[in-house]
Amino acid sequence: MNSNKHLLAAAITLGSLMTALAAPAQAISLYADDDSELELAIEAGAGTFHSDSSYAIARTDDEAVNWQEGYVNASLKGLLRLNEAGEMYAGTGLVSSAVLGDGDAAGFSTGDERRTSLDALYLGWRSGQSLTVLGDNGLDISVGRQGFVIGDGFIVNNDGLNIGKGLGSDLNRGGVYYMAARKTFDNTAIVRIGGDKGLRADLFRLQSDNRVMGEPTFTGINVEHISDLGTFAGLYLKTESNGEFANPVRDGQKTVSGRYAGNAGIENLTLSTELVRQVSGDTSTVAHAGYAEAGWSFADAPWSPTLAYRFSSFDENYDPLYYGFSRGFGTWFQGEVASNYAGPFSTNTDIHLVSLKASPAENLNLGINHFSFGNHKTDAELGNMNASELDVYAEYFPSETMMISPLVGWFNPQASAANGGTQLGDAHRSFYAQLMLFVFY
């Protein structure tokens, strides 16, 4: 297939669905007094997955696949109050994970991955009331191994790509590809200035040890203005990539974006948009991406449904970087089959999404997403990613520390792998199903 090389390069830039699906962990207090706290947080996830089809990203055989993913993340978090000088905080954590069965439908994992590794080790200081001009905790400085998210994760949402052995043992990061058990940057320095209103900013340097991503380093600034009308923001991000696993596309790359999220002062309305301009390190290529989304909540209707529409567009040379799961299914993994296994992978595509979500009970959400994918630029070398996908899902919380999420999907590509697509065997509609369980303390 002519497009294999291009699709693989795109696929390995995206990562899998983040376990942000789970609610915030209810940490277990190990020690507490007036000046200090020590807590233990545990997050565990397990999922079983089925796909009627396989995809020619790292697979060659046309077959249905079944696999399981699971992980446990245990972390310690400490806090030391410094009276009038703010507070120190620190954390560390380990992740243990496993993949069973056939490995995922794209072949990034093989089903025999097992790994236990460090996932967090950071130290920070918050100003508390010591810098009144900046507000409560208006200055926050932290370093070490930790996660970092910009906006709603359209460009950077942690370091969540968990490749297994499917692309070679050198790139193996544990293989929990869909559930993304490992999601922290290897080494960070982050300065947060300002509070939750008015002008605020993040200055950051993020180093990734993710080999399949080219082990890049990001340096940048994110500036936001938060008001009752919403959040207006701008981002500048410079990428460096060198060394044994370097991605030359990313070395010297500059990414600039502007975004908005809010309701413009209109109750029940939600609006969001982000526009991105990206220049390659040698300035030879300029690429654009962006989206516009609007939703309306029928708050007084039974089940309080929310109906939304989004259009997103990505140039053929756009590098989607470290985007990830943030606001729910469809952000920013658009289509559970398309975004994780089949493509398109947020490059050279225009995507229409219509979504409906409702809450029959306080502990139950039901949703349906319909995606329509079209090539942004028609080129045989880029492949034929025209397709549609329908996903139906639930998020059920039987208790404050547990969530169960079933999902079924139907992926309908226009082309098979033999004709420029990625679905092996044929271009028929393919069925996909998953069931995930999360426990968090």
N, C-alpha and C positions, 0 to 999 in steps of 0.2 A: 504494500500500500504506500503510495507516494507521500502521504501526510504523516506517517508514523513518527518520523523524527520531530516534526513540528509539534505534534500532539503530546509526545512524551515531554518535551521541553516545557510545554504549557502546564501539563498535569502536575509536574513535580514542583511547581511554584505555588500550589494552592493549599495543600494540607487537607485534613479531614474535618468532619463536624466536631466542634468543640463541645466538651461536656458542660458548657455553660447552661445546657438544658436544666441541670439540677438546680434546685433552690440554694440560696446561701447556706453554708454549713452551720449547724448548731453546735458550736465548739464546746468541748468538755473542759470545764475549769479545773486545773490541777492545783493552782495556788492563787490567792488574791489577798491583798491588803490595801491600805490607803495609798501606797506608793508603787506597787508592782502587781503584775498579773502574769500568769503562765497558763496557756490553753493548748489542748490537743484537738486537732481537727482531723476527721477521717472522712474521706470520700471514696466510695467504691461503685464501680459500674460493671455491668455484664450485659452482653447483647448477643442475640442469635440472628443470623442474616441469611437470606436466600435470594438468588437471582437466577431467573430462567436462562439468561444469556451471559456470555463472557465477552470481554472487550479487548481489542487489540492494542492495548497500551503496553502491557508486559505479558499478555497471554497469547498463545497460538492455537489452542484447541477450542473448538466450538462445543461448549458443555454448560449445563447448569451447575451452579456452585452453591455450597452451603458452608458456612463458617461461623465461628464464635469468637468474640473478643471480650476480655475482662481485665480489670485493673483495680488496685487499691492504692490510694494516695494518703499517707499519714504525715501530718506536719505539726510541728511545735511552733507556737507564736508567743513571744514575750513582750512585755511593756514595762518601762521604768519611767515614772513621773519625776521630773526634775524641778518641782516647785514652780518658780517664776521663769524658769529657763526652758519650758516646753517639755517634751518627752522623747525618750529613745524607744525604738522598737526593733525587733529582729525576728527572723523566722528561718526554719529549715524543714525540709521534707524529703521523703523517699517515695518512689513509685515502683510498684511491682506489677508486671503485666504479662499476659499470655494470649496467644492466638491459636485456635484449634481448627480442625477441618481442612477445607480446600484452600483457605486464604481468600482474600477479597476478589470481587468480580473483575477488577482490572489487573490483578496479579502483582500488586505492590507488596503483598504479604503472601507467604506460602503455607501457613498453618502450623509451623513448628517454631515460632518465635517465643522466647521466654526471656525476660530481662527484669532486673531490679537495679535502679539507679537513683542518683541524687536529682531532685527536681526543684529544690529551692534552697537558697542560702543567702540571706540578705540582711542588711543593717541600715537603719534609717533614723532620722530625727525630724520631729514636727515642732513648730514654734509655739503651739498652744496660744496663750494670750500674751506672749512676750513681745510680739510685733503687732501692736494694735492697728497700725496703719494698713496692714494686710488682712486683718480679720482673724477669726479663730482658725488656728492651724494654717495660716496664710502662706507659710513657707514650709515645704516638705522636701527633704533631701535624702535620697536613698541610693545604695550601691549594692552590687552582688547579683546573684542569680534569681531572677524574678520575672513575672509577666508584665506586659505593658500593652495597653489598648489606646488607639487614637480614634476619637469619635465613636461611630458605630461599627468600626472594624472593616470599613471598605478598603483600606490600604494596609493597616497594621492591626492585627488582633492576636497578640501573643505569637509564640513560635510553635505551631501545633501540627506540623507535618510529621507523621510517624510512619515513615517507610519501613518495611520489613526487609526480608531477604530477596524479594522478587527482582530487584534491580542490582543485586550483588551484595555480598556480605559487607563490603566497605561502606555502603550507604545505610546499613541496617540501624534503625533507631528504636527498635522494639516491636514494630509491626502492628500496633493497635491503630490501624489506619483510620477507620471511621470514627472511633470514639476518642482518638487523640489524647491519650493518657498523659503524654509529656507536652507541656505547653509554655515553658519558661525560656527566656533568653539566657544564654550562658553567662554573660557578664554585662552589667548595666550601670549607668550613672544617670539618675533622673532627678531633676529639680522641678518641683511644682510650686507655682507662685499664684496666690489668690485663692478665693473661696468659691462658693457655689452661686454667687451673684456678681454681676458686673464683669470687669475685665480680668482674665486669668491666662496663665501660660504654662506650658511644659517645655523644658529644655532637656534633651536626652541624647545619650549615646548608647546604642544597643548592639552587642556583639552576639552573633548566633554561632553555635557549634554544629548546626544542622548541615551535614555534608551534601545532601542532595539539593540543598538550596544554595550551595556555593559558599557556605560559611561567611555570609556578608556582615558588614558593620554599617549601621545606620546612625547618622548624626542629623539632628534637626530641631525644629521648634514648632510647636503647635500653640496658636493663640486663639482664644475664644472670648466672645462677649455674651454673657448669659442674662436674659431679661425675661419678663413675663410673656413677650411675644415669641420667644424661642432662643436658640443658640446660633449665633453667627460665628464662623471660625475659618481660619486659614492655616495651612500646613506647608512647611518647606522641609524636604527630606533628601539628604545626599547619601548615596550608597557606595560602599567600597567592597570589592571582593577580590582577594588574592590568595595565593597559597596553592596547595596540592589539589584542592577540590574547587577552585575558583570558578565562578560563572562570569566569563568576560562580558556578557551582556550587561551585567549589573555594576561593573567596576566604573566608578565615576558618574553613574547615572543620577540625575536630579529629577525629583518629583515635586510638583507644586499643586495644591488643591485649595478650593474654597467650598464651604458646605454650610447648610442650614438645616436645623431640625426644630420643630415646634408646631404651634397651632395658629399662629398669626393672631392670637387673641380671640379665636372662635372656638367655643366649647364643642367637643365631639369631633373636631377636625384634627387630623394629623398630616403634617407635611414634612418632607425631607428631600434633600438633594445634595449631591456632591459632584463637582466638575474637576477633572484632573488633567494636567499637562505634564508630560514626561519626556525628558531629553536624554539621549544616550550619552555615555561618557565621552565619546569622540565627536559629539554634537551632530552626527550624520543622520540621526533618526529622531523625529518628533512624533510622539503618539499621544492620543487623547482617550479618555474614558469618562463615564459619568452616568448619573441616573437621576430621575425625578419620580417621586412617589407621593400619592395622596390617598388618605383613608378617611372613612367616616364611621363613627361608632353610633349605632342606634341604641343609645343607652336606656331608653324607656321601653324598648321592645323585649319580648321574652328572650332570655338567654343573652341579651345585650350583644348582638352580633356586630362585628366590624368588617366592613367591606373595603378593599384597597386595590389600587392599580399602580403598577410600577413599570417604567420603561428604562432599561439600562443598555448602554452601548460601549463596546470596547474595540479599539483599532486593532489591526492585524499585528502590529508591533508592540502592543501594550503589554507591559510586565505587571501582573496583578499582585506581585510581592507577597505579603504575609496576611492577606485578608482571612477572616474566619467567622465562625458562628457568633452572632451577637443578639439580635432582636427576635430570634425564633427561626423556625424552618424557612428557608429561602433567603436568609441573610447570613453570610453572603455566599452560601452554597446553593446555587439556583438549580433546583431539581436534584433529588437524592441520587438518582442514577446518573444524570448528566454531569452533575458537579463533582461526583466522586469517582466515577468509573468510565463513562462513555465519552464525555466531552459534549459541548465545548467547555473550556476551563477559563472562562472570563477573559478570553482574547479572541479577536476576530469574530465577534458575534453581537447581534442585537437581540435583546430578550424582552418579551412582554410577559408580565406576571399579573394574574388576577387571583386574589386570595380572599377567603372568607373564614373568619374565626369566631366562635361563640363559646359561651360558658353555661352549660345546662345546670351546673352546680358550682359551689365555691371551690371545690377541689377537682374540677374536671373542665378541661378545655378541649374542644373539637375544632379541627381545621381542615381546609381543603385548599390546595394550591394548583393552579394550572399555568404551565410555562409554555411559551412558544419561542423557539430558537431559530434565528436566521443568520446566515453568513453575513458579516459586515462587508467583506470583500470577497467576491467570487474568484477563486484561483485554485486550479487543480492541485498545486503543491500544498495548499493550506487545507485541503480536504473538504468534505461536504458534511457540515455539522447541523444542517437543517433538521429540526425535530420538534416534537412536542412531548410534554410529560404531565401527568396528573398524579398528585400525591394526596392521600387522605390519612390523617393522623389524629392521635389523641394524646393528651398529657394528663395523667391521673395521679393525684396525690392521696394515697390511702392514709398517710400520716404526715406530720411536719418534717419527718426525716426520710421520706421515701417517695420516689416517683417512678411510675410505670408508663412507658410510651410505646405503643404499637404504631406501625406505619405500613401502608401498602401503596405501591406505585405502579404506573403503567408508562413505559417509555416507548415512544414511537418514532424511530429514526427514518429519514427519507432514503438513506443509503447504507448498505452493508459495508463491511471492511473491504470487500473485494471491489467496491465501487466508490471509494473515497471516504467512507464513514469509519466507524470503529466496531460496530456490533458484528461479532463473528457468526458466520453461517448464513444469515439472511437479514432483511430489514423489517421483519415482522414486529408487531407490537410485543413487548416483553414485560413479563410480570416480575415485580420485586417486592420483598416483604422483610420487615425487621421488627424485633421486639427487644426493647431495652429496659433495664432496671437500674435505678440509682439509689444508693443509700448514703446519707451524709449526716455526720455528727460534728 
